[in-house]
Amino acid sequence: MATRLGLGLPQNRQYDLGRDVPDVARAAEGIGYDSLWVYERALVPEPATQGLYGIEGVPWPDSYRHVADPLITLALAAAVTGRVSLGTSVLVAPLHVPFQLAKALASLDAASGGRVIAGFGTGWSLDEYAAAGIRPIKERGRVLDEVIDVCRAVWGPDPVRHHGPTTAIDSAVVGPKPARPIPILLAAGSRRARERLVEHADGWLPTSLGIDQVADQWQALRDLAAERGRQQPIRTVLRANARYSAKAHEGSGRRPFHGSADQIVEDLSTYAELGMREILIDVQSTLRDAAELKDVAAEIHEKARAAGL
């Protein structure tokens, strides 16, 4: 079974949103990519009030200073493609009003003919929650639970009914409906997050922090699924945050998916052997423009298929 390969769409400062997103989306579909993906970063505090991922002393990447809205970006891609899936990895769900988010995703799925993948996370930025969170950051897990419940209700048959801490729908007709049930995938590193995934979601969105860490998390998730008697398979889409260079990285200490196209493909093979059958390659951050992004995406895809992926 071939590994499904996805590509991160251009959302950063060096890209022209209206021109480059459709251009790259069309090109990626023509190259043979199976899916297109976006991520969410609402703002960057200046000066920084906490480190990256809340880790003291770890700086925020400069690319985070300019990240286009994920759903607008996906809508631009949806309009010029007809085959590829359209996913979020991840969308910080508690920064969105649950009902409005559910309706936006349903509309995008209807417009694209059933191609949306809803990837949610809880986020970690105190400043993003201060600016946009619908509840305090300490309640982010409960908000994500309700987002999932509201989405399932809004996407389901009418009349829609839901009563929760942030959303009350007595009885309503809500359309458009998705073209098919939208899969919900979650980022899940903690025990509670894994429980939420096993009980309420369709799949998992790991990141390429290191093969051993991903393997341990994947085993813990499968063990929990067996413990809870889950019958539905857990879909996985690995996010590979890549940093491409024309020359191979030499010496020890190379991070996963950093280096030449050949080295990136070596890492793709390693994670595919672990059981990651879908891998999103986001290589946009260190490239100059859309032309280079298309060239690098084509090179990686060609070499991955030549390697049997």
QUIMOHU-V306663 format. One record per residue. N is the residue number from 1. OMEGA is omega in whole degrees, -180 to 180 (NA if undefined). D_CENTER is the distance of its C-alpha to the mean C-alpha in Angstrom with 2 decimals. Layout:
# QUIMOHU-V306663
n = [N:N]
omega = [OMEGA:OMEGA]
d_center = [D_CENTER:D_CENTER]
This chain:
# QUIMOHU-V306663
n = [1:2:3:4:5:6:7:8:9:10:11:12:13:14:15:16:17:18:19:20:21:22:23:24:25:26:27:28:29:30:31:32:33:34:35:36:37:38:39:40:41:42:43:44:45:46:47:48:49:50:51:52:53:54:55:56:57:58:59:60:61:62:63:64:65:66:67:68:69:70:71:72:73:74:75:76:77:78:79:80:81:82:83:84:85:86:87:88:89:90:91:92:93:94:95:96:97:98:99:100:101:102:103:104:105:106:107:108:109:110:111:112:113:114:115:116:117:118:119:120:121:122:123:124:125:126:127:128:129:130:131:132:133:134:135:136:137:138:139:140:141:142:143:144:145:146:147:148:149:150:151:152:153:154:155:156:157:158:159:160:161:162:163:164:165:166:167:168:169:170:171:172:173:174:175:176:177:178:179:180:181:182:183:184:185:186:187:188:189:190:191:192:193:194:195:196:197:198:199:200:201:202:203:204:205:206:207:208:209:210:211:212:213:214:215:216:217:218:219:220:221:222:223:224:225:226:227:228:229:230:231:232:233:234:235:236:237:238:239:240:241:242:243:244:245:246:247:248:249:250:251:252:253:254:255:256:257:258:259:260:261:262:263:264:265:266:267:268:269:270:271:272:273:274:275:276:277:278:279:280:281:282:283:284:285:286:287:288:289:290:291:292:293:294:295:296:297:298:299:300:301:302:303:304:305:306:307:308:309]
omega = [-179:175:176:-177:177:-180:175:179:-178:-180:-170:-170:-173:-177:174:-171:-175:-178:-169:180:177:-179:-179:180:178:-179:-178:178:178:178:-179:176:-177:-175:176:-169:175:174:-177:170:-171:-177:173:180:179:2:-178:177:176:179:178:-177:-179:-179:-176:176:179:-175:175:176:178:-179:-180:-178:-179:179:-178:179:-174:-176:173:179:179:179:177:179:-179:-175:-175:179:-180:-175:-171:171:-175:-171:174:-180:-9:170:-177:-169:-178:173:-176:173:-171:-177:-179:177:180:-179:179:180:177:180:179:179:178:-178:-176:180:174:-175:-174:170:-177:178:-175:170:-179:-177:-176:-173:176:-177:177:178:178:-177:-168:-176:179:173:178:-175:180:179:-171:178:179:178:178:176:-178:176:179:-179:-180:178:-180:-180:-177:-179:-177:-175:173:-2:178:177:176:175:-179:-176:-177:-173:178:176:-177:178:-173:170:-177:178:2:174:175:179:176:180:-179:177:176:177:-175:164:-173:178:-178:178:-179:179:178:177:178:-178:-177:-174:-168:-173:-177:-175:-171:180:176:172:-172:180:-178:-173:-179:180:178:179:179:-180:180:178:179:180:179:178:179:178:178:179:-178:177:180:179:-177:177:177:177:178:172:-179:173:177:177:-170:172:-174:170:-179:178:179:175:-178:178:-179:175:178:179:180:176:172:177:-177:178:179:179:177:179:174:180:175:-179:-179:-179:176:178:177:-179:177:-174:174:-178:176:179:178:-172:-169:-163:-174:-179:-172:-171:-177:179:179:179:179:-180:-179:178:179:-179:-179:-178:-180:-178:177:179:177:178:177:179:NA]
d_center = [22.49:20.56:17.15:14.59:13.22:10.37:10.61:8.90:10.97:13.56:13.09:15.47:19.19:20.72:19.39:21.03:18.55:20.90:22.14:19.55:16.47:18.66:20.40:17.50:15.97:19.46:20.04:16.94:17.95:21.48:20.74:19.33:15.56:14.22:10.94:9.51:6.13:6.00:5.55:8.42:11.65:14.63:17.48:19.16:22.38:25.47:27.07:24.44:25.10:23.00:21.42:17.85:16.12:19.58:21.38:24.68:25.49:22.13:21.66:18.71:17.70:19.51:16.52:15.22:18.42:17.26:13.76:14.09:13.01:9.66:11.57:14.55:12.81:11.54:15.09:16.68:15.02:15.90:19.45:20.18:18.63:19.74:18.23:14.64:11.83:9.57:5.97:3.66:0.76:3.54:6.59:9.69:11.56:15.00:15.24:15.69:18.76:17.88:20.12:19.11:15.37:16.35:18.68:16.43:13.87:17.03:18.54:15.74:15.82:19.60:19.77:17.68:19.58:17.10:14.02:11.21:8.53:7.84:5.15:7.32:8.73:12.26:12.27:15.40:17.03:20.48:20.87:17.81:19.10:22.57:21.64:19.36:19.10:20.91:22.29:22.95:20.35:22.42:21.69:17.89:17.76:20.25:18.48:15.26:17.77:19.31:16.25:15.70:19.46:19.73:17.09:18.98:22.22:21.49:20.07:23.12:26.76:28.90:30.38:27.33:28.25:26.47:27.97:26.03:26.13:24.46:24.77:27.95:28.38:31.87:31.89:30.31:29.47:25.94:24.88:23.47:22.03:19.05:20.37:19.40:17.79:14.08:12.28:10.63:8.44:8.67:8.50:12.23:14.63:17.73:20.16:19.67:15.90:16.68:19.37:17.21:14.91:18.06:19.84:17.51:14.24:13.70:11.47:9.89:6.86:9.27:9.50:12.56:14.92:17.75:18.78:21.06:18.68:16.05:19.11:20.48:17.43:17.14:20.88:20.86:18.39:20.57:23.67:22.64:21.86:25.31:26.90:25.70:26.70:23.41:24.15:20.88:18.97:15.66:13.06:11.03:8.22:8.82:7.10:10.40:11.10:14.25:17.45:19.73:23.48:26.22:28.25:27.35:26.81:30.09:31.07:29.41:26.45:23.88:20.34:17.93:16.86:19.31:22.22:23.46:21.99:24.12:22.84:19.16:20.22:22.15:19.11:17.26:20.41:20.53:17.18:17.97:21.29:19.73:18.24:14.70:15.20:11.86:10.60:8.27:10.69:10.06:13.76:14.32:15.45:18.82:19.91:22.61:21.73:20.34:23.21:22.36:18.65:19.89:22.50:20.35:17.78:20.90:22.47:19.65:19.27:23.07:23.61:20.99:22.77:26.10:25.23:24.80:21.05]
